[in-house]
Amino acid sequence: MKKSWIIRVFWGILMLGMAMGAKAQVADMRVGELLNSSDWFTLEKEYPLLKDSVQTPLLGLMSEALLGYYFNRPDETLACVDSLLRYHQEELGLDNITSMLMVRSATEAKRGNYAVAADVLKDFASQLRAQGVEMDYTPIDKAVQHYNYSRNYLPMSVERPEGDVVIAMANDNIVLKIENDTVPRGTTLQVPVVVGGKEYQAIFDTGSGSTFMSAAFAEKVGVNVVADSFLIQGGRQVYGYWGFMDSMRLGGITVRNIPVAINPDTTLNKVADIDFLIGADVMALLGEVQIFPHDGKIVVPAQPTAKPADGSNMYMDGSSLIIKGESGGKAYGFLFDTGNGMAALSYSFYERNKVEIDMKAKRVRRLTGGVGAVEERDVLVLPVWALSFGGRSLEFRDMVVTIEGDKLVPYAGNIGMALVNQFEKVAINFDDCFVVFE
């Protein structure tokens, strides 16, 4: 599944002329280059080595604010954004002030401080409008509206027993409701979840930003709907509902005050029963989850995995997990989506590797899509394609390549169970932003 929702941060181009002159320091130039290219993996690796040499305070604060945002260090993000806005407003300019306030609000919202998230942006927009500033207020207004939906709700919370928690899991083949469908669809992870004293099966989906339900299922389990015109990002943008569920039990863990994206569109359920997904925001609250794809279990460990010596190979864009992979010696960011039974490469990846892909792939027509868009499309299929993750070189068979320039497959690709199923254990650590494949 695609992520159910995500608050996008709209970046202005950083105008770093003061760091780009002929006499600029090498550290400033490098940091400015990585910020402008949004190369978060490289910036996370190089910034600690460059930090003491950076001559421009704005660059240092901007780097630390954004690294904190993407690599789950919210205290760092809030402190740096506040310093930027207090001491560097003139250097930032309006576009980047807006972006930093969007970051601040998104960080507060991830902590469940919904009213603070809404009011920060609302007050900012009110001041600009009062001064007659002409700009596109749409992203700000949409974010304020979204946070306002949730302002009267407590943050999501978790209660768990001491020791490791083991959750039963089924890793079953995906079977669509299509006659004579012989195309391999891979597998999906299903876990038992108790809501209101009754047990249901839910997809354990790292590609969904929040818990996701069909409208019929949300009504059955008593989700409290707080908004009836909520934009859901899926195969296409569709409008659904936004609500809160009082609690659910996952293994021995109880999660409370769960935000839920609700899809009234029945398109997806015509080909597959997608009524209940557990999203990455719930998983992040657990700190770490360990998937054992061939042993029928997911473990939430009492003692988290030690961070690898080579650092973070995952960052969080909102609640979407972006993992670092390599192809042909080049690094890319891939959406890590266990709701996807297979794996797919994006149009942007295709453009960068077009000659080699065209030599090896064959063009076919396939059923593709997600929320709001299930349709046949022309795609390329690679018999074999090599990618590296976590220092492991892997072969992916029957890899689909998108050849249309849309957002159906974001980033460099959507890597799902075709990756997970090649290992005995996959540990996803949200606190320190890394994935270990064993």
HUTASUL-V264638 format. One record per backbone hydrogen bond with DSSP energy under -0.5 kcal/mol. NH is the residue of the N-H (numbers start at 0). CO is the residue of the C=O. If there is no record, write none. Layout:
BEGIN
NH_CO ; NH_CO
END
This chain:
BEGIN
7_5 ; 9_7 ; 10_8 ; 15_13 ; 18_15 ; 19_16 ; 23_20 ; 28_24 ; 29_25 ; 30_26 ; 31_27 ; 32_28 ; 33_29 ; 34_30 ; 35_31 ; 36_32 ; 37_34 ; 38_33 ; 39_37 ; 42_38 ; 43_39 ; 44_40 ; 45_41 ; 46_42 ; 48_45 ; 49_45 ; 49_46 ; 50_46 ; 52_49 ; 53_49 ; 53_50 ; 56_54 ; 58_55 ; 59_55 ; 60_56 ; 61_57 ; 62_58 ; 63_59 ; 64_60 ; 65_61 ; 66_62 ; 67_63 ; 68_64 ; 69_65 ; 70_66 ; 71_68 ; 72_67 ; 76_72 ; 77_73 ; 78_74 ; 79_75 ; 80_76 ; 81_77 ; 82_78 ; 83_79 ; 84_80 ; 85_81 ; 86_82 ; 87_83 ; 91_87 ; 92_88 ; 95_91 ; 96_92 ; 97_93 ; 98_94 ; 99_95 ; 100_96 ; 101_97 ; 102_98 ; 103_99 ; 104_100 ; 105_101 ; 106_102 ; 107_103 ; 108_104 ; 109_105 ; 110_106 ; 111_108 ; 112_107 ; 113_111 ; 116_112 ; 117_113 ; 118_114 ; 119_115 ; 120_116 ; 121_117 ; 122_118 ; 123_119 ; 124_120 ; 125_121 ; 126_122 ; 127_123 ; 128_124 ; 129_125 ; 130_126 ; 131_128 ; 132_127 ; 134_132 ; 136_134 ; 140_136 ; 141_137 ; 142_138 ; 143_139 ; 144_140 ; 145_141 ; 146_142 ; 147_143 ; 148_144 ; 149_145 ; 149_146 ; 150_146 ; 150_147 ; 152_149 ; 156_255 ; 158_253 ; 164_299 ; 165_163 ; 166_164 ; 166_297 ; 167_165 ; 168_295 ; 169_189 ; 171_169 ; 171_187 ; 173_185 ; 176_270 ; 177_175 ; 180_177 ; 181_179 ; 186_340 ; 187_171 ; 189_169 ; 189_187 ; 190_201 ; 191_167 ; 192_199 ; 193_248 ; 194_192 ; 194_197 ; 197_194 ; 199_192 ; 201_190 ; 202_275 ; 203_188 ; 204_202 ; 204_277 ; 205_203 ; 207_204 ; 208_206 ; 210_258 ; 211_276 ; 212_260 ; 213_274 ; 214_262 ; 217_213 ; 218_214 ; 219_215 ; 220_216 ; 221_217 ; 221_218 ; 222_217 ; 223_243 ; 224_222 ; 225_241 ; 226_241 ; 229_239 ; 231_229 ; 231_237 ; 232_3 ; 233_231 ; 233_235 ; 234_370 ; 235_370 ; 237_231 ; 239_229 ; 240_261 ; 241_226 ; 242_259 ; 243_223 ; 244_257 ; 247_254 ; 248_193 ; 249_252 ; 250_191 ; 250_248 ; 252_249 ; 253_158 ; 254_247 ; 255_156 ; 256_245 ; 257_244 ; 258_256 ; 259_242 ; 260_210 ; 261_240 ; 262_212 ; 263_261 ; 269_265 ; 269_266 ; 270_267 ; 271_267 ; 273_271 ; 274_272 ; 276_211 ; 277_202 ; 278_276 ; 279_207 ; 280_208 ; 281_278 ; 282_278 ; 283_279 ; 284_280 ; 285_281 ; 285_282 ; 286_282 ; 286_283 ; 287_285 ; 288_427 ; 289_298 ; 290_288 ; 290_425 ; 291_289 ; 291_296 ; 292_290 ; 294_291 ; 295_291 ; 296_291 ; 297_166 ; 298_289 ; 299_164 ; 300_298 ; 303_301 ; 310_307 ; 313_432 ; 314_321 ; 315_69 ; 316_314 ; 316_319 ; 317_315 ; 318_316 ; 319_316 ; 320_205 ; 321_314 ; 321_319 ; 322_320 ; 322_333 ; 323_312 ; 324_331 ; 325_387 ; 326_329 ; 329_326 ; 331_324 ; 333_322 ; 334_412 ; 335_320 ; 336_334 ; 336_414 ; 339_336 ; 340_338 ; 343_413 ; 344_399 ; 345_411 ; 349_345 ; 350_346 ; 351_347 ; 352_348 ; 352_349 ; 353_350 ; 356_352 ; 357_353 ; 358_354 ; 359_355 ; 359_356 ; 360_356 ; 361_380 ; 363_378 ; 365_363 ; 365_376 ; 367_365 ; 367_374 ; 369_372 ; 372_369 ; 374_367 ; 376_365 ; 378_363 ; 379_400 ; 380_361 ; 381_398 ; 382_359 ; 382_380 ; 384_395 ; 386_393 ; 387_325 ; 388_391 ; 389_323 ; 391_388 ; 393_386 ; 393_391 ; 395_384 ; 396_394 ; 397_381 ; 397_382 ; 398_381 ; 399_342 ; 400_379 ; 401_344 ; 402_377 ; 405_403 ; 409_407 ; 411_332 ; 412_409 ; 413_343 ; 414_334 ; 414_412 ; 415_341 ; 415_413 ; 416_339 ; 417_341 ; 418_415 ; 419_415 ; 420_416 ; 421_418 ; 422_419 ; 425_290 ; 426_435 ; 427_288 ; 427_425 ; 428_426 ; 428_433 ; 429_286 ; 429_427 ; 430_286 ; 433_428 ; 435_426 ; 437_424 ; 437_435
END
